[in-house]
C-alpha cells in the first residue's frame, strides 16, 4: 500500500535498497495497470513512480465518492462534447 499512497519513498541512488525498491515499484505498477479496464488504463500511460501511483489511489479508491464523481464527469463530458 505504501507504494500507492506515497509512504514508501524512493531511496536515493547511492542507497543499497534502491534496486529492491525499483523492482518492487515495477511489480506494483504492473499489477495496478494490468488490473485496470482498458478505458481506465489509457488515462495512466506514464506511471513511473510512487507519486503517480498515488493519483490512481486517490482517484479510484473508495475515498468518499471520488470514483463515482470522476465517472459521472467523464460520462457528462462524453455526452456534451
PDB file with SEQRES, HELIX, SHEET and CRYST1 records, atoms N, CA, C and O in Angstrom:
SEQRES   1 A   81  UNK UNK UNK UNK UNK UNK UNK UNK UNK UNK UNK UNK UNK          
SEQRES   2 A   81  UNK UNK UNK UNK UNK UNK UNK UNK UNK UNK UNK UNK UNK          
SEQRES   3 A   81  UNK UNK UNK UNK UNK UNK UNK UNK UNK UNK UNK UNK UNK          
SEQRES   4 A   81  UNK UNK UNK UNK UNK UNK UNK UNK UNK UNK UNK UNK UNK          
SEQRES   5 A   81  UNK UNK UNK UNK UNK UNK UNK UNK UNK UNK UNK UNK UNK          
SEQRES   6 A   81  UNK UNK UNK UNK UNK UNK UNK UNK UNK UNK UNK UNK UNK          
SEQRES   7 A   81  UNK UNK UNK                                                  
HELIX    1 AA1 UNK A    2  UNK A    5  1                                   4    
HELIX    2 AA2 UNK A   18  UNK A   35  1                                  18    
HELIX    3 AA3 UNK A   38  UNK A   41  1                                   4    
HELIX    4 AA4 UNK A   42  UNK A   44  5                                   3    
HELIX    5 AA5 UNK A   50  UNK A   60  1                                  11    
HELIX    6 AA6 UNK A   66  UNK A   80  1                                  15    
CRYST1    1.000    1.000    1.000  90.00  90.00  90.00 P 1           1          
ATOM      1  N   UNK A   1       0.819  -1.193   0.000  1.00  0.00           N  
ATOM      2  CA  UNK A   1       0.000   0.000   0.000  1.00  0.00           C  
ATOM      3  C   UNK A   1       0.861   1.254   0.000  1.00  0.00           C  
ATOM      4  O   UNK A   1       0.470   2.282  -0.553  1.00  0.00           O  
ATOM      5  N   UNK A   2       2.015   1.171   0.611  1.00  0.00           N  
ATOM      6  CA  UNK A   2       2.888   2.337   0.699  1.00  0.00           C  
ATOM      7  C   UNK A   2       3.315   2.872  -0.655  1.00  0.00           C  
ATOM      8  O   UNK A   2       3.551   4.072  -0.799  1.00  0.00           O  
ATOM      9  N   UNK A   3       3.419   2.001  -1.646  1.00  0.00           N  
ATOM     10  CA  UNK A   3       3.771   2.461  -2.996  1.00  0.00           C  
ATOM     11  C   UNK A   3       2.629   3.268  -3.606  1.00  0.00           C  
ATOM     12  O   UNK A   3       2.866   4.209  -4.363  1.00  0.00           O  
ATOM     13  N   UNK A   4       1.407   2.903  -3.281  1.00  0.00           N  
ATOM     14  CA  UNK A   4       0.248   3.609  -3.821  1.00  0.00           C  
ATOM     15  C   UNK A   4      -0.005   4.927  -3.119  1.00  0.00           C  
ATOM     16  O   UNK A   4      -0.418   5.903  -3.745  1.00  0.00           O  
ATOM     17  N   UNK A   5       0.244   4.956  -1.814  1.00  0.00           N  
ATOM     18  CA  UNK A   5      -0.039   6.163  -1.040  1.00  0.00           C  
ATOM     19  C   UNK A   5       1.125   7.130  -1.016  1.00  0.00           C  
ATOM     20  O   UNK A   5       0.957   8.285  -0.622  1.00  0.00           O  
ATOM     21  N   UNK A   6       2.307   6.684  -1.429  1.00  0.00           N  
ATOM     22  CA  UNK A   6       3.491   7.542  -1.390  1.00  0.00           C  
ATOM     23  C   UNK A   6       4.261   7.430  -0.087  1.00  0.00           C  
ATOM     24  O   UNK A   6       5.271   8.113   0.082  1.00  0.00           O  
ATOM     25  N   UNK A   7       3.817   6.594   0.837  1.00  0.00           N  
ATOM     26  CA  UNK A   7       4.528   6.424   2.101  1.00  0.00           C  
ATOM     27  C   UNK A   7       5.836   5.670   1.929  1.00  0.00           C  
ATOM     28  O   UNK A   7       6.782   5.898   2.683  1.00  0.00           O  
ATOM     29  N   UNK A   8       5.906   4.774   0.946  1.00  0.00           N  
ATOM     30  CA  UNK A   8       7.143   4.055   0.663  1.00  0.00           C  
ATOM     31  C   UNK A   8       7.935   4.902  -0.330  1.00  0.00           C  
ATOM     32  O   UNK A   8       7.665   4.890  -1.531  1.00  0.00           O  
ATOM     33  N   UNK A   9       8.903   5.628   0.184  1.00  0.00           N  
ATOM     34  CA  UNK A   9       9.656   6.589  -0.630  1.00  0.00           C  
ATOM     35  C   UNK A   9      10.788   5.916  -1.396  1.00  0.00           C  
ATOM     36  O   UNK A   9      11.358   4.921  -0.949  1.00  0.00           O  
ATOM     37  N   UNK A  10      11.097   6.475  -2.546  1.00  0.00           N  
ATOM     38  CA  UNK A  10      12.200   6.001  -3.369  1.00  0.00           C  
ATOM     39  C   UNK A  10      13.520   6.342  -2.667  1.00  0.00           C  
ATOM     40  O   UNK A  10      13.772   7.505  -2.351  1.00  0.00           O  
ATOM     41  N   UNK A  11      14.361   5.329  -2.425  1.00  0.00           N  
ATOM     42  CA  UNK A  11      15.678   5.618  -1.841  1.00  0.00           C  
ATOM     43  C   UNK A  11      16.542   6.404  -2.822  1.00  0.00           C  
ATOM     44  O   UNK A  11      16.331   6.345  -4.034  1.00  0.00           O  
ATOM     45  N   UNK A  12      17.493   7.120  -2.302  1.00  0.00           N  
ATOM     46  CA  UNK A  12      18.435   7.859  -3.154  1.00  0.00           C  
ATOM     47  C   UNK A  12      19.277   6.868  -3.946  1.00  0.00           C  
ATOM     48  O   UNK A  12      19.404   5.704  -3.566  1.00  0.00           O  
ATOM     49  N   UNK A  13      19.851   7.339  -5.051  1.00  0.00           N  
ATOM     50  CA  UNK A  13      20.624   6.476  -5.947  1.00  0.00           C  
ATOM     51  C   UNK A  13      21.707   5.679  -5.230  1.00  0.00           C  
ATOM     52  O   UNK A  13      21.927   4.511  -5.550  1.00  0.00           O  
ATOM     53  N   UNK A  14      22.372   6.285  -4.282  1.00  0.00           N  
ATOM     54  CA  UNK A  14      23.509   5.631  -3.621  1.00  0.00           C  
ATOM     55  C   UNK A  14      23.092   4.685  -2.488  1.00  0.00           C  
ATOM     56  O   UNK A  14      23.939   3.975  -1.946  1.00  0.00           O  
ATOM     57  N   UNK A  15      21.832   4.661  -2.128  1.00  0.00           N  
ATOM     58  CA  UNK A  15      21.373   3.798  -1.042  1.00  0.00           C  
ATOM     59  C   UNK A  15      21.252   2.349  -1.526  1.00  0.00           C  
ATOM     60  O   UNK A  15      20.831   2.104  -2.657  1.00  0.00           O  
ATOM     61  N   UNK A  16      21.620   1.397  -0.672  1.00  0.00           N  
ATOM     62  CA  UNK A  16      21.628  -0.015  -1.096  1.00  0.00           C  
ATOM     63  C   UNK A  16      20.249  -0.596  -1.412  1.00  0.00           C  
ATOM     64  O   UNK A  16      20.153  -1.574  -2.153  1.00  0.00           O  
ATOM     65  N   UNK A  17      19.194  -0.018  -0.870  1.00  0.00           N  
ATOM     66  CA  UNK A  17      17.842  -0.534  -1.112  1.00  0.00           C  
ATOM     67  C   UNK A  17      17.222  -0.026  -2.404  1.00  0.00           C  
ATOM     68  O   UNK A  17      16.085  -0.381  -2.715  1.00  0.00           O  
ATOM     69  N   UNK A  18      17.931   0.787  -3.156  1.00  0.00           N  
ATOM     70  CA  UNK A  18      17.368   1.396  -4.372  1.00  0.00           C  
ATOM     71  C   UNK A  18      16.926   0.347  -5.393  1.00  0.00           C  
ATOM     72  O   UNK A  18      15.828   0.449  -5.939  1.00  0.00           O  
ATOM     73  N   UNK A  19      17.766  -0.659  -5.658  1.00  0.00           N  
ATOM     74  CA  UNK A  19      17.429  -1.673  -6.669  1.00  0.00           C  
ATOM     75  C   UNK A  19      16.194  -2.469  -6.251  1.00  0.00           C  
ATOM     76  O   UNK A  19      15.340  -2.773  -7.083  1.00  0.00           O  
ATOM     77  N   UNK A  20      16.099  -2.805  -4.975  1.00  0.00           N  
ATOM     78  CA  UNK A  20      14.924  -3.537  -4.474  1.00  0.00           C  
ATOM     79  C   UNK A  20      13.682  -2.682  -4.596  1.00  0.00           C  
ATOM     80  O   UNK A  20      12.621  -3.171  -4.986  1.00  0.00           O  
ATOM     81  N   UNK A  21      13.809  -1.396  -4.259  1.00  0.00           N  
ATOM     82  CA  UNK A  21      12.657  -0.503  -4.374  1.00  0.00           C  
ATOM     83  C   UNK A  21      12.188  -0.416  -5.826  1.00  0.00           C  
ATOM     84  O   UNK A  21      10.988  -0.481  -6.093  1.00  0.00           O  
ATOM     85  N   UNK A  22      13.117  -0.271  -6.757  1.00  0.00           N  
ATOM     86  CA  UNK A  22      12.766  -0.170  -8.189  1.00  0.00           C  
ATOM     87  C   UNK A  22      12.029  -1.427  -8.651  1.00  0.00           C  
ATOM     88  O   UNK A  22      11.035  -1.335  -9.371  1.00  0.00           O  
ATOM     89  N   UNK A  23      12.511  -2.595  -8.241  1.00  0.00           N  
ATOM     90  CA  UNK A  23      11.867  -3.848  -8.624  1.00  0.00           C  
ATOM     91  C   UNK A  23      10.465  -3.935  -8.034  1.00  0.00           C  
ATOM     92  O   UNK A  23       9.509  -4.239  -8.747  1.00  0.00           O  
ATOM     93  N   UNK A  24      10.341  -3.672  -6.745  1.00  0.00           N  
ATOM     94  CA  UNK A  24       9.031  -3.728  -6.097  1.00  0.00           C  
ATOM     95  C   UNK A  24       8.067  -2.713  -6.704  1.00  0.00           C  
ATOM     96  O   UNK A  24       6.893  -3.018  -6.913  1.00  0.00           O  
ATOM     97  N   UNK A  25       8.554  -1.517  -6.985  1.00  0.00           N  
ATOM     98  CA  UNK A  25       7.716  -0.473  -7.580  1.00  0.00           C  
ATOM     99  C   UNK A  25       7.219  -0.910  -8.961  1.00  0.00           C  
ATOM    100  O   UNK A  25       6.059  -0.680  -9.306  1.00  0.00           O  
ATOM    101  N   UNK A  26       8.083  -1.533  -9.741  1.00  0.00           N  
ATOM    102  CA  UNK A  26       7.682  -2.008 -11.072  1.00  0.00           C  
ATOM    103  C   UNK A  26       6.611  -3.087 -10.979  1.00  0.00           C  
ATOM    104  O   UNK A  26       5.684  -3.123 -11.788  1.00  0.00           O  
ATOM    105  N   UNK A  27       6.743  -3.959  -9.995  1.00  0.00           N  
ATOM    106  CA  UNK A  27       5.745  -5.013  -9.805  1.00  0.00           C  
ATOM    107  C   UNK A  27       4.397  -4.408  -9.429  1.00  0.00           C  
ATOM    108  O   UNK A  27       3.366  -4.797  -9.978  1.00  0.00           O  
ATOM    109  N   UNK A  28       4.402  -3.464  -8.500  1.00  0.00           N  
ATOM    110  CA  UNK A  28       3.157  -2.812  -8.080  1.00  0.00           C  
ATOM    111  C   UNK A  28       2.512  -2.095  -9.269  1.00  0.00           C  
ATOM    112  O   UNK A  28       1.300  -2.185  -9.462  1.00  0.00           O  
ATOM    113  N   UNK A  29       3.320  -1.382 -10.068  1.00  0.00           N  
ATOM    114  CA  UNK A  29       2.770  -0.692 -11.239  1.00  0.00           C  
ATOM    115  C   UNK A  29       2.164  -1.671 -12.222  1.00  0.00           C  
ATOM    116  O   UNK A  29       1.086  -1.417 -12.760  1.00  0.00           O  
ATOM    117  N   UNK A  30       2.840  -2.790 -12.468  1.00  0.00           N  
ATOM    118  CA  UNK A  30       2.319  -3.786 -13.411  1.00  0.00           C  
ATOM    119  C   UNK A  30       1.002  -4.363 -12.905  1.00  0.00           C  
ATOM    120  O   UNK A  30       0.056  -4.517 -13.678  1.00  0.00           O  
ATOM    121  N   UNK A  31       0.933  -4.681 -11.623  1.00  0.00           N  
ATOM    122  CA  UNK A  31      -0.330  -5.189 -11.059  1.00  0.00           C  
ATOM    123  C   UNK A  31      -1.437  -4.173 -11.224  1.00  0.00           C  
ATOM    124  O   UNK A  31      -2.547  -4.512 -11.634  1.00  0.00           O  
ATOM    125  N   UNK A  32      -1.135  -2.932 -10.906  1.00  0.00           N  
ATOM    126  CA  UNK A  32      -2.142  -1.881 -10.983  1.00  0.00           C  
ATOM    127  C   UNK A  32      -2.635  -1.691 -12.411  1.00  0.00           C  
ATOM    128  O   UNK A  32      -3.840  -1.690 -12.662  1.00  0.00           O  
ATOM    129  N   UNK A  33      -1.719  -1.532 -13.330  1.00  0.00           N  
ATOM    130  CA  UNK A  33      -2.090  -1.278 -14.725  1.00  0.00           C  
ATOM    131  C   UNK A  33      -2.830  -2.474 -15.327  1.00  0.00           C  
ATOM    132  O   UNK A  33      -3.817  -2.301 -16.043  1.00  0.00           O  
ATOM    133  N   UNK A  34      -2.353  -3.684 -15.035  1.00  0.00           N  
ATOM    134  CA  UNK A  34      -2.988  -4.875 -15.596  1.00  0.00           C  
ATOM    135  C   UNK A  34      -4.349  -5.168 -14.975  1.00  0.00           C  
ATOM    136  O   UNK A  34      -5.141  -5.916 -15.549  1.00  0.00           O  
ATOM    137  N   UNK A  35      -4.629  -4.594 -13.821  1.00  0.00           N  
ATOM    138  CA  UNK A  35      -5.934  -4.814 -13.205  1.00  0.00           C  
ATOM    139  C   UNK A  35      -6.974  -3.803 -13.671  1.00  0.00           C  
ATOM    140  O   UNK A  35      -8.161  -3.959 -13.384  1.00  0.00           O  
ATOM    141  N   UNK A  36      -6.541  -2.772 -14.383  1.00  0.00           N  
ATOM    142  CA  UNK A  36      -7.464  -1.739 -14.850  1.00  0.00           C  
ATOM    143  C   UNK A  36      -8.180  -2.172 -16.124  1.00  0.00           C  
ATOM    144  O   UNK A  36      -7.640  -2.922 -16.936  1.00  0.00           O  
ATOM    145  N   UNK A  37      -9.380  -1.693 -16.275  1.00  0.00           N  
ATOM    146  CA  UNK A  37     -10.078  -1.879 -17.536  1.00  0.00           C  
ATOM    147  C   UNK A  37      -9.370  -1.027 -18.589  1.00  0.00           C  
ATOM    148  O   UNK A  37      -8.819   0.023 -18.259  1.00  0.00           O  
ATOM    149  N   UNK A  38      -9.376  -1.464 -19.856  1.00  0.00           N  
ATOM    150  CA  UNK A  38      -8.641  -0.745 -20.900  1.00  0.00           C  
ATOM    151  C   UNK A  38      -8.952   0.752 -20.980  1.00  0.00           C  
ATOM    152  O   UNK A  38      -8.045   1.555 -21.198  1.00  0.00           O  
ATOM    153  N   UNK A  39     -10.216   1.140 -20.808  1.00  0.00           N  
ATOM    154  CA  UNK A  39     -10.543   2.555 -20.906  1.00  0.00           C  
ATOM    155  C   UNK A  39      -9.961   3.354 -19.755  1.00  0.00           C  
ATOM    156  O   UNK A  39      -9.715   4.550 -19.911  1.00  0.00           O  
ATOM    157  N   UNK A  40      -9.732   2.738 -18.610  1.00  0.00           N  
ATOM    158  CA  UNK A  40      -9.081   3.424 -17.493  1.00  0.00           C  
ATOM    159  C   UNK A  40      -7.578   3.440 -17.680  1.00  0.00           C  
ATOM    160  O   UNK A  40      -6.922   4.439 -17.388  1.00  0.00           O  
ATOM    161  N   UNK A  41      -7.036   2.350 -18.160  1.00  0.00           N  
ATOM    162  CA  UNK A  41      -5.594   2.200 -18.343  1.00  0.00           C  
ATOM    163  C   UNK A  41      -5.021   3.305 -19.222  1.00  0.00           C  
ATOM    164  O   UNK A  41      -3.903   3.763 -18.985  1.00  0.00           O  
ATOM    165  N   UNK A  42      -5.762   3.735 -20.220  1.00  0.00           N  
ATOM    166  CA  UNK A  42      -5.265   4.755 -21.133  1.00  0.00           C  
ATOM    167  C   UNK A  42      -5.095   6.111 -20.459  1.00  0.00           C  
ATOM    168  O   UNK A  42      -4.403   6.978 -20.994  1.00  0.00           O  
ATOM    169  N   UNK A  43      -5.715   6.315 -19.289  1.00  0.00           N  
ATOM    170  CA  UNK A  43      -5.562   7.572 -18.562  1.00  0.00           C  
ATOM    171  C   UNK A  43      -4.246   7.658 -17.797  1.00  0.00           C  
ATOM    172  O   UNK A  43      -3.879   8.731 -17.318  1.00  0.00           O  
ATOM    173  N   UNK A  44      -3.531   6.537 -17.676  1.00  0.00           N  
ATOM    174  CA  UNK A  44      -2.303   6.497 -16.904  1.00  0.00           C  
ATOM    175  C   UNK A  44      -1.171   5.854 -17.698  1.00  0.00           C  
ATOM    176  O   UNK A  44      -0.614   4.849 -17.255  1.00  0.00           O  
ATOM    177  N   UNK A  45      -0.815   6.405 -18.861  1.00  0.00           N  
ATOM    178  CA  UNK A  45       0.176   5.739 -19.712  1.00  0.00           C  
ATOM    179  C   UNK A  45       1.613   5.840 -19.215  1.00  0.00           C  
ATOM    180  O   UNK A  45       2.450   5.026 -19.607  1.00  0.00           O  
ATOM    181  N   UNK A  46       1.919   6.806 -18.372  1.00  0.00           N  
ATOM    182  CA  UNK A  46       3.312   7.025 -18.000  1.00  0.00           C  
ATOM    183  C   UNK A  46       3.531   6.926 -16.498  1.00  0.00           C  
ATOM    184  O   UNK A  46       4.239   7.749 -15.918  1.00  0.00           O  
ATOM    185  N   UNK A  47       2.934   5.933 -15.869  1.00  0.00           N  
ATOM    186  CA  UNK A  47       3.148   5.747 -14.438  1.00  0.00           C  
ATOM    187  C   UNK A  47       4.601   5.330 -14.230  1.00  0.00           C  
ATOM    188  O   UNK A  47       5.042   4.310 -14.761  1.00  0.00           O  
ATOM    189  N   UNK A  48       5.343   6.123 -13.455  1.00  0.00           N  
ATOM    190  CA  UNK A  48       6.747   5.771 -13.275  1.00  0.00           C  
ATOM    191  C   UNK A  48       7.259   5.936 -11.861  1.00  0.00           C  
ATOM    192  O   UNK A  48       8.430   5.646 -11.613  1.00  0.00           O  
ATOM    193  N   UNK A  49       6.454   6.381 -10.929  1.00  0.00           N  
ATOM    194  CA  UNK A  49       6.929   6.469  -9.553  1.00  0.00           C  
ATOM    195  C   UNK A  49       5.775   6.515  -8.582  1.00  0.00           C  
ATOM    196  O   UNK A  49       4.609   6.519  -8.975  1.00  0.00           O  
ATOM    197  N   UNK A  50       6.117   6.549  -7.300  1.00  0.00           N  
ATOM    198  CA  UNK A  50       5.090   6.491  -6.266  1.00  0.00           C  
ATOM    199  C   UNK A  50       4.139   7.672  -6.310  1.00  0.00           C  
ATOM    200  O   UNK A  50       2.978   7.523  -5.929  1.00  0.00           O  
ATOM    201  N   UNK A  51       4.574   8.822  -6.754  1.00  0.00           N  
ATOM    202  CA  UNK A  51       3.689   9.973  -6.838  1.00  0.00           C  
ATOM    203  C   UNK A  51       2.566   9.773  -7.832  1.00  0.00           C  
ATOM    204  O   UNK A  51       1.419  10.129  -7.561  1.00  0.00           O  
ATOM    205  N   UNK A  52       2.890   9.203  -8.985  1.00  0.00           N  
ATOM    206  CA  UNK A  52       1.873   8.946  -9.995  1.00  0.00           C  
ATOM    207  C   UNK A  52       0.930   7.830  -9.555  1.00  0.00           C  
ATOM    208  O   UNK A  52      -0.267   7.872  -9.840  1.00  0.00           O  
ATOM    209  N   UNK A  53       1.466   6.846  -8.868  1.00  0.00           N  
ATOM    210  CA  UNK A  53       0.606   5.780  -8.368  1.00  0.00           C  
ATOM    211  C   UNK A  53      -0.370   6.323  -7.348  1.00  0.00           C  
ATOM    212  O   UNK A  53      -1.500   5.844  -7.252  1.00  0.00           O  
ATOM    213  N   UNK A  54       0.048   7.309  -6.593  1.00  0.00           N  
ATOM    214  CA  UNK A  54      -0.830   7.927  -5.608  1.00  0.00           C  
ATOM    215  C   UNK A  54      -2.056   8.548  -6.230  1.00  0.00           C  
ATOM    216  O   UNK A  54      -3.134   8.519  -5.637  1.00  0.00           O  
ATOM    217  N   UNK A  55      -1.909   9.114  -7.424  1.00  0.00           N  
ATOM    218  CA  UNK A  55      -3.075   9.721  -8.073  1.00  0.00           C  
ATOM    219  C   UNK A  55      -4.089   8.649  -8.441  1.00  0.00           C  
ATOM    220  O   UNK A  55      -5.292   8.906  -8.401  1.00  0.00           O  
ATOM    221  N   UNK A  56      -3.635   7.457  -8.796  1.00  0.00           N  
ATOM    222  CA  UNK A  56      -4.557   6.346  -9.067  1.00  0.00           C  
ATOM    223  C   UNK A  56      -5.283   5.947  -7.794  1.00  0.00           C  
ATOM    224  O   UNK A  56      -6.487   5.693  -7.803  1.00  0.00           O  
ATOM    225  N   UNK A  57      -4.543   5.895  -6.711  1.00  0.00           N  
ATOM    226  CA  UNK A  57      -5.133   5.513  -5.428  1.00  0.00           C  
ATOM    227  C   UNK A  57      -6.235   6.492  -5.037  1.00  0.00           C  
ATOM    228  O   UNK A  57      -7.326   6.084  -4.639  1.00  0.00           O  
ATOM    229  N   UNK A  58      -5.947   7.768  -5.150  1.00  0.00           N  
ATOM    230  CA  UNK A  58      -6.937   8.781  -4.770  1.00  0.00           C  
ATOM    231  C   UNK A  58      -8.134   8.750  -5.713  1.00  0.00           C  
ATOM    232  O   UNK A  58      -9.277   8.858  -5.268  1.00  0.00           O  
ATOM    233  N   UNK A  59      -7.883   8.603  -6.999  1.00  0.00           N  
ATOM    234  CA  UNK A  59      -8.963   8.632  -7.981  1.00  0.00           C  
ATOM    235  C   UNK A  59      -9.878   7.423  -7.886  1.00  0.00           C  
ATOM    236  O   UNK A  59     -11.097   7.564  -7.984  1.00  0.00           O  
ATOM    237  N   UNK A  60      -9.312   6.237  -7.697  1.00  0.00           N  
ATOM    238  CA  UNK A  60     -10.106   5.019  -7.802  1.00  0.00           C  
ATOM    239  C   UNK A  60     -10.314   4.269  -6.497  1.00  0.00           C  
ATOM    240  O   UNK A  60     -10.877   3.174  -6.509  1.00  0.00           O  
ATOM    241  N   UNK A  61      -9.886   4.812  -5.392  1.00  0.00           N  
ATOM    242  CA  UNK A  61     -10.163   4.153  -4.118  1.00  0.00           C  
ATOM    243  C   UNK A  61     -11.563   4.540  -3.664  1.00  0.00           C  
ATOM    244  O   UNK A  61     -12.245   5.325  -4.322  1.00  0.00           O  
ATOM    245  N   UNK A  62     -11.973   3.999  -2.567  1.00  0.00           N  
ATOM    246  CA  UNK A  62     -13.306   4.298  -2.052  1.00  0.00           C  
ATOM    247  C   UNK A  62     -13.264   5.453  -1.060  1.00  0.00           C  
ATOM    248  O   UNK A  62     -13.937   5.407  -0.030  1.00  0.00           O  
ATOM    249  N   UNK A  63     -12.497   6.468  -1.351  1.00  0.00           N  
ATOM    250  CA  UNK A  63     -12.438   7.650  -0.501  1.00  0.00           C  
ATOM    251  C   UNK A  63     -13.604   8.553  -0.862  1.00  0.00           C  
ATOM    252  O   UNK A  63     -13.554   9.282  -1.853  1.00  0.00           O  
ATOM    253  N   UNK A  64     -14.631   8.502  -0.070  1.00  0.00           N  
ATOM    254  CA  UNK A  64     -15.808   9.309  -0.376  1.00  0.00           C  
ATOM    255  C   UNK A  64     -16.428   8.850  -1.678  1.00  0.00           C  
ATOM    256  O   UNK A  64     -16.581   7.651  -1.908  1.00  0.00           O  
ATOM    257  N   UNK A  65     -16.782   9.785  -2.521  1.00  0.00           N  
ATOM    258  CA  UNK A  65     -17.415   9.479  -3.802  1.00  0.00           C  
ATOM    259  C   UNK A  65     -16.517   9.851  -4.977  1.00  0.00           C  
ATOM    260  O   UNK A  65     -17.012  10.086  -6.079  1.00  0.00           O  
ATOM    261  N   UNK A  66     -15.212   9.909  -4.760  1.00  0.00           N  
ATOM    262  CA  UNK A  66     -14.291  10.372  -5.802  1.00  0.00           C  
ATOM    263  C   UNK A  66     -14.426   9.592  -7.104  1.00  0.00           C  
ATOM    264  O   UNK A  66     -14.514  10.190  -8.176  1.00  0.00           O  
ATOM    265  N   UNK A  67     -14.442   8.266  -7.020  1.00  0.00           N  
ATOM    266  CA  UNK A  67     -14.504   7.486  -8.258  1.00  0.00           C  
ATOM    267  C   UNK A  67     -15.848   7.666  -8.965  1.00  0.00           C  
ATOM    268  O   UNK A  67     -15.913   7.697 -10.194  1.00  0.00           O  
ATOM    269  N   UNK A  68     -16.915   7.785  -8.179  1.00  0.00           N  
ATOM    270  CA  UNK A  68     -18.224   7.991  -8.793  1.00  0.00           C  
ATOM    271  C   UNK A  68     -18.304   9.374  -9.444  1.00  0.00           C  
ATOM    272  O   UNK A  68     -18.856   9.509 -10.536  1.00  0.00           O  
ATOM    273  N   UNK A  69     -17.767  10.387  -8.795  1.00  0.00           N  
ATOM    274  CA  UNK A  69     -17.762  11.740  -9.355  1.00  0.00           C  
ATOM    275  C   UNK A  69     -16.951  11.764 -10.643  1.00  0.00           C  
ATOM    276  O   UNK A  69     -17.373  12.357 -11.635  1.00  0.00           O  
ATOM    277  N   UNK A  70     -15.777  11.115 -10.628  1.00  0.00           N  
ATOM    278  CA  UNK A  70     -14.944  11.058 -11.829  1.00  0.00           C  
ATOM    279  C   UNK A  70     -15.691  10.388 -12.978  1.00  0.00           C  
ATOM    280  O   UNK A  70     -15.680  10.881 -14.105  1.00  0.00           O  
ATOM    281  N   UNK A  71     -16.335   9.269 -12.689  1.00  0.00           N  
ATOM    282  CA  UNK A  71     -17.072   8.548 -13.728  1.00  0.00           C  
ATOM    283  C   UNK A  71     -18.206   9.401 -14.293  1.00  0.00           C  
ATOM    284  O   UNK A  71     -18.411   9.439 -15.506  1.00  0.00           O  
ATOM    285  N   UNK A  72     -18.932  10.078 -13.426  1.00  0.00           N  
ATOM    286  CA  UNK A  72     -20.030  10.929 -13.888  1.00  0.00           C  
ATOM    287  C   UNK A  72     -19.523  12.104 -14.723  1.00  0.00           C  
ATOM    288  O   UNK A  72     -20.115  12.437 -15.749  1.00  0.00           O  
ATOM    289  N   UNK A  73     -18.433  12.730 -14.287  1.00  0.00           N  
ATOM    290  CA  UNK A  73     -17.863  13.836 -15.065  1.00  0.00           C  
ATOM    291  C   UNK A  73     -17.380  13.362 -16.432  1.00  0.00           C  
ATOM    292  O   UNK A  73     -17.541  14.059 -17.433  1.00  0.00           O  
ATOM    293  N   UNK A  74     -16.790  12.176 -16.464  1.00  0.00           N  
ATOM    294  CA  UNK A  74     -16.322  11.631 -17.739  1.00  0.00           C  
ATOM    295  C   UNK A  74     -17.492  11.382 -18.679  1.00  0.00           C  
ATOM    296  O   UNK A  74     -17.438  11.743 -19.855  1.00  0.00           O  
ATOM    297  N   UNK A  75     -18.543  10.768 -18.163  1.00  0.00           N  
ATOM    298  CA  UNK A  75     -19.728  10.489 -18.999  1.00  0.00           C  
ATOM    299  C   UNK A  75     -20.407  11.773 -19.440  1.00  0.00           C  
ATOM    300  O   UNK A  75     -20.892  11.872 -20.566  1.00  0.00           O  
ATOM    301  N   UNK A  76     -20.441  12.761 -18.547  1.00  0.00           N  
ATOM    302  CA  UNK A  76     -21.037  14.044 -18.898  1.00  0.00           C  
ATOM    303  C   UNK A  76     -20.225  14.714 -20.024  1.00  0.00           C  
ATOM    304  O   UNK A  76     -20.788  15.257 -20.975  1.00  0.00           O  
ATOM    305  N   UNK A  77     -18.914  14.662 -19.892  1.00  0.00           N  
ATOM    306  CA  UNK A  77     -18.059  15.243 -20.926  1.00  0.00           C  
ATOM    307  C   UNK A  77     -18.237  14.560 -22.268  1.00  0.00           C  
ATOM    308  O   UNK A  77     -18.226  15.217 -23.308  1.00  0.00           O  
ATOM    309  N   UNK A  78     -18.402  13.232 -22.250  1.00  0.00           N  
ATOM    310  CA  UNK A  78     -18.630  12.487 -23.500  1.00  0.00           C  
ATOM    311  C   UNK A  78     -19.977  12.844 -24.111  1.00  0.00           C  
ATOM    312  O   UNK A  78     -20.113  12.893 -25.334  1.00  0.00           O  
ATOM    313  N   UNK A  79     -20.967  13.091 -23.269  1.00  0.00           N  
ATOM    314  CA  UNK A  79     -22.298  13.416 -23.744  1.00  0.00           C  
ATOM    315  C   UNK A  79     -22.335  14.805 -24.369  1.00  0.00           C  
ATOM    316  O   UNK A  79     -22.927  15.007 -25.429  1.00  0.00           O  
ATOM    317  N   UNK A  80     -21.698  15.756 -23.701  1.00  0.00           N  
ATOM    318  CA  UNK A  80     -21.707  17.146 -24.169  1.00  0.00           C  
ATOM    319  C   UNK A  80     -20.766  17.334 -25.353  1.00  0.00           C  
ATOM    320  O   UNK A  80     -21.116  17.988 -26.336  1.00  0.00           O  
ATOM    321  N   UNK A  81     -19.586  16.763 -25.254  1.00  0.00           N  
ATOM    322  CA  UNK A  81     -18.562  17.024 -26.279  1.00  0.00           C  
ATOM    323  C   UNK A  81     -18.492  15.951 -27.243  1.00  0.00           C  
ATOM    324  O   UNK A  81     -17.686  16.008 -28.172  1.00  0.00           O  
TER     325      UNK A  81                                                      
END                                                                             
